[in-house]
Amino acid sequence: MNQHGESAARRRVATLGPDGTDAHAEALRLFDDVVLADSFESAMNVAFEGGMYALVATGFVERSGAAVSDLWVNLHFRHLGRMRIVGTWESPTKPMCVAAGPEVADLGALRSIALHPATDVFAERFAPQADRQYVDAKPLAVQQVVDGAADGCIGSLDVVERYRGLTVREVFRPTMVWVLYQPAGQGELPLYEPPRTMPNRC
């Protein structure tokens, strides 16, 4: 039991996986127990059914081919009456990078780039000529390069550095706004207070 008499197991949050996502890192910073889901939609459903929190990035974007198929605002409105917002804050993401396989001489030589749709602006900035291959999470973008399915990717620096043979070409450090939900109609769940200042992750 914690100092408020609440079971630590109740301080649970569902968010986007797999291991290595920014959502996972942010959730670990605030909660004792993190449940990883394959989408933010799934995380919201898991949280609703399990009586726990859901952590969602406002930058959530999903694509089906070239077309945008889902956004955070759509997710928010779909769960109106089921899930309610109990916290919002800004914090740095993990450092991101553009990385390439060993055969790519420079960013101008990238023919294809794997990325999460939310990072599309960085693909336009650093490799506008590259064909986009959208995936559901940045660790999956890195895996595309490891598997030889893409020339380059936009990923989290720490995930890229797990693999030999990938070359980091650009590093950047954006921030993200996070939204914390809990099932509507429930009393307050035990919670670590969101930070009042942005944590230093440099």
N, C-alpha and C positions, 0 to 999 in steps of 0.2 A: 504494500500500500504506500502511496506517496503522502506528502505532508498534508494534503487536503482529504485524505482518507479514500482516494480513488485508486482503483486498480490500474497499474501501469499498462496492462494489456488493453485497456480501453483507449489509451492515447494512440489510436491507429489512424492511418490515412491511406487512401488509395490514390494512385497517380499513374502516369504513363511510364512504362518500361520500354525496352529491357534495361538491365543494369547499365549505367553509364549515361542515362539521359539527364538533362538539367533538372527535370521534374524530380527524378530520383534523388539527386544531390540536394535539392532544396528541401524535400520531404525529410531526408535523413537529418538535416540540420535542426529540424523542429520537432520531430516525432520519434517515439520509441520503436514503433512498429510500422513498417511501410509495406503495403501490398501493391505489387506492380501489375498493371493491366496492359493489354495490347493496344488500347486507345483511351483517350480521355472520356469518350462515351461509356466505355466499359467501366472505367474507374468511377464514374458517377453512379452507374447502376450497382456496382459492388458496394459503394459507400451507402447508398440508399437501403439496399437489402441487409447490409451488415451493421447498420447503425453507427457508422464511422464518418470521418471527414473525407472529402475529396479535394485534392489540390490540382488546379488547372491553370495553365498559362494562357494569358489573354492573347498571346501570339499564335494560339492554336489555329492552324489552317490545314485542311485536307484537300487533296486534288485527286481527281479521277482523270488520268491523262492530262490534257492541258487545262481542263476546266476545274475551277474551284468547286468542291462538292460539300464542304462544311467549314464553318468558322466558329470561333468561341461564342459570338453573340447568338448564333443558331443553337448551339449546345445549351447556352444559358436559358434561352426562351423555351426550348423543349422541356427543360426540367422545372419550369415555373410551377410552383405549388408542390413540388416534390422535394427540391433541394433549395436551400437559402444561403445567401452569402453571409459569412460571419467574419471575414477579414480580407483585406487587400493590402499589398505592399509591393515595392520595387526592390529588387536586389540584383547584383551582377550574376550573369550566367557564368558557367565555367568558361575559361578562354576557348574561343573557337578558332578554327584554322581552315585554310584551303590546303588540301594535301593531294599528292599525286603518286602514281606508281613510278618505279625506277626508270621506266623507258620514256617518261615524259620530261623533255628538256626544260620547259618553262610553262607558265600558265597559258601563254598564247598557243601552245601546242595541244592543249586539252581539247579533245573532240567530244567527250561526254563527261558530265559531272553528276554524281549522285548527291541528293540533298533532301532535307526535310523542306516542305513547301514554305514554312515560316522563314527560312533563310534564303529565299529566292533573291532578295535584294543584293546579297553578297555575291551570288553567282553572276548577277548582272554587273556588279562592280569589278570583279576580279577575272571573270572568264565569260564574257558576254557571247563569245562565239560557240561555246560548248552546248551540246544538246543536253537538256535537263532530264534526269531520271529521278522521279520523286519517290520517296519512301516515307514510312510512318514515324521514323525516329532517327536522329543523327547517328547513333551507333550502327544502324542498318545501312546508312550511307557509306560509312567506313568499310563495312563488310563487303559492299559491292566492289570496292577497289581491291580489297584483299582477294576476292573471288575472281577478279579479272573481268567483271561485268561492267565496269566503268573506268575511265582513265583517271578521274579525280573525284574528290568529294569535299563537302563542307561538313566538318565534324568537330567534336570537342577534342581539344588538344590532348587531354589525358588518354582518351580512347585511341586516337591515332598513334600515340607513342607506345601503345601495347604491341604494335606490329612492326616487325622489321621490314624494310623494303619500301616503306612509305616515306615520302619527302614532304616536309612542311614548307609551303611556299609563302603563305601569309598568315599572320596571327592578328586577331582582333578581339575586343572585350566588350560586348554589348551588355545591356541590362534587360531584365524582363519584369513585367508586372504579373503578380500571382494573385489568384482568387481562391479563397478557401471556402468550401461549401460544407454544410451538414444537412441531414434530412430535416425537412420542414416538420414542425409540430413536435419535435423532440426538445427536451430541456437542453441546457448548455452542456456540451461534452467537455471533458477535461482538455485543456489546450495550453501549449506553450505560447506565450504572447509573441506575436509577430514582431520582428525587430523594428525599433523606431528609427534606426539609422542603417544604412546599407552596410553589410559586412564586407570586410576586406578579403578578397580571394586572390589577390595578385601574388 
